[in-house]
């Protein structure tokens, strides 16, 4: 399936999930033409969703994160951060969290 295009994989997933009766596994909505894409984009943004991903129909599956010139574009509506546990607070259940100053920058404590 990895070599097949994104749209082909999506339809194959639709067939697979049609026989699955589980509230824990649901297919994400997709839009196939410019008007429905704009409508879905606006709806997700209005309900404070995380964002949307635009994929090329014929893009094969590639594991990992794509480069900026990949076959998909992510448009996020929220900001996020990568944090790291710096240390435990003794025997307590709290920890000190650090946030990086850039990719290789030092961790800055943001509290315990």
Order of alpha helices (4+ residues) and beta strands (2+ residues): alpha-alpha-beta-beta-beta-beta-beta
